[in-house]
C-alpha cells in the first residue's frame, strides 16, 4: 500500500480541455479524429524532445470471445514524415496536410489490422512465459529477441494513450507506464478535445501547453489547405 501511495504522490497530472474545435472540424477535413489526435501527440513530443518514441494506443478486441485490447503503434514512418514536414518552413499548407493525411491513413490501417489480432500483444505473453521459465528451469536463457536493446526500446511505451468515445464520460486518465513517459487519456467529441496528461517528472503541464499550441497550429494548416 505504501508503494502505491508513493506512485500517487509522484504522479503529476494536468488536464487540457481544448475547446477550439473537435470531431466535427476534423472530419470536415476528411481526417479520422482518433488518428488526428495521435498525430498531434507525435508532433507535440517531437517539438519538446526532438524525436519520436515508442507509443502505445489500445484498440478494442470486443468482437472476439473474451477479447480485450490490442496494441496500436502510432510512431510510424508516416508519422515521422508528418512531423518533419510540419516543422519545415519551406513546405506549403497543402504539403503539410497531405503528410498528415498519409500519417492518419496509416494509423487507421494499423487500428483496423490490430482489431483482427495482428498487433504485438502476444509478444508480451511470450516474454512473461519466458521469464517464468528462466526462474524455474535451470540453464534456461531468454530468447535473443527479449534481450535485444531494440526490443526493450520498442516496448518502452513512452507515450501510453487511450481514447474513450462514450458520451457518459467527460474526462478520464491513468498513470504513465514508463518512469520517463506520459499517460494520455483523451476523447474527441464534436466540439472539444479533453486530454488528461500524467507524468512522473513534473512535465504534464509543459506537455499540455505544447499540445494546445500544436492543436492550434494544426487547425491553421487545415484552414489554409484550400484543396480539401
N, C-alpha and C positions, 0 to 999 in steps of 0.2 A: 504493500500500500504506500509506504514512504517513497519508493521509487516512482510510483505512478504520480504522486503529488509533485515530485521533483520535475517530471516531464511537463506537467501542467504549468508549474511555476516558470519554467524556462521557455514556454511557448509564447511567442509574440504574435498577436493577431491584429489584423487591420481589415476593415470592410470597405470596399469600394462599391457604392451604389450608383453606377453610371446611368444617367438619365437622359443623355443627349439623343440616344436612339436605341433600338433593339432589333428584334427579329424582322419587323415589317420593313425597316430600311434596308437591312442586309439582303433579304430575299428579293426586294425590288431590284437589286443589282445582281440577281441571279447567282447568289452565293449561299452556301449552307451556313446557317447560324452557328452550329457547333464547330464546324471546320474553321469558320471565320474567327471565333473566339480562340481556338487553339493556335491559329497563326498569329493572333495578337499576343499570346503568351510567348511564342517563339521570338517575335520581334522585340518584345519588352526585355526578355532575358538577354538577348544579343546586344541591345543598347547598353545594358548595365554591365555586362561581363565580357562582351566581345566574342562570344561563341554560342553554339547550340549544345545542349546537354541531353542526356537520357530523359525521356519524357514518357510518363505513363498516363493513359486515359482508359478508364474502364468502359467496356461495351457489354451490353446485356446478352445473356445466352438463354433467355427465358423460353425460347421455342424448343429447347431440349428438356427432356425429363430431368429434373433436379439441376437444371442449368443455372449457373450464377453469373459469373463475369469472365471476360477475356481481356486481353491487353492490346490496346492500340498504341502504336509508337508514332508520335507526332513529329519527331525531329527527323524528317526525311531530307533527301537531296533536294526535293522540290521546295521544302520549307527553307533550306539554306539559300536557294536561289531567290526565293521571295524576299528574305530579309536583306540580302546583299543588294538586290535590285532596288528595294525601297530606299536604302541608305545611299544609293548612288545618285548624286545630284544631276548627273548627265542624262538620267533616264526620264522619260516622259510619264505623265499620269497613266497613259494607256499601257506603257511597258510595265508599270508597277501593278496595274490592275490585272494584266494578263499573267504576271508572275504569281499574284495572289490567287487568281482563279485556278491556275495549274496546281498550286500547292493545296488548295481546298479540294480539288477533284481527286488528287492523290490520297488525301486524308479520308475522303468519303469512300474511296475504294477499299482502303485499309479497314475502315469501320465495317463495311459490308463483308469483307473477307473474314474478319475475326468472328463475326456472328455465325459463320459457318465452321468455326473451330480451327482457324489457321493462324492463331496468334502464338505467343511464346509461353503461355501459362504452364504448358506441360513440362517445360524445362525446369520450372521451379519444383514441380513434383519429383522429377528425376534427381534434381540436386539434393533435395532433402532425404530422398531414399538413399542416395549415395552417402550422405553424411551419416545416416543411421548405420549403414554397412561398415563405414570406416571406424565406427565406435565398437561394433560388435564382432567384426571379422578381422582377425589378426592378419596383418600384412596387406589388407585391402587399401588401395590408393584411389583417391578421387579421379575420375576420368579427366583427361587433359583439358577438355572444354571448360570444366568448372574451376580450374586453377589458372586459366589464361587471364591475364590482366584485361584484355579486351572484353571478355565476358563479364567481369566484375564491373567495368565501366558501363557496359550496355545495360546491366541490371540495376544500376545505382539509383535510378528514378529520382533525379534531382528535382524535376517537376512532377509532382503527383497530382493528377487532376481528375475531377469527376463532375458530370453535368446531370442535373435533375430537371425534368421537363414538367413536373406536376404543378398545377396552379394552387395546390394546397400548401405548398412550401414557399416561403418568402425569402429565406436565406438559409444556408447550411454550411458546415465546414468540418474539417478534420485536420489532424496534425501532419507535418511532413513525415516522410518515411526515411529521409536521409538527414543526417545531422547538419549538412550544409544546404539542404534543399528547401522547397516551398510546397505547401499544400494549397491547392486552388479548388475550392468548391464554388461552382458557378451555375448560372441559369441564363437563358436568353429569351425572356418573354417579349411581348410585342414592342414595348417602348422603353425598355431599360435592360441593363446587363449587371445584375448584382453578383459580386465576387467576394468570397471570404478568403483572405490570404493569411497563411500561417508560416512561421519560420522560427528557427531556434537561435538565430544570430541577430535579432533585433532589426531585421531588414524588411519586415512585412509592409510597413508604411512606405518605405522607399520604393518597393516593387509596385505598390498600389498607385503611387503618384506617377511613376513612369508608365504604368499600364493605362492610366487615364489619358496621359498625353498621347500614347500610341493609338488608342481608340479614336481620339480626335483627329490625329494625323491620317489614319486610315479612312475616316469619313471624307476628308478633303480629297484624297486620291479618288475615291468613288465618285464624288460630286464633279470632279474635273474630267472624268472619263466620259466623254460625250457619246461614245460608241456603244454604250450599254443600252 
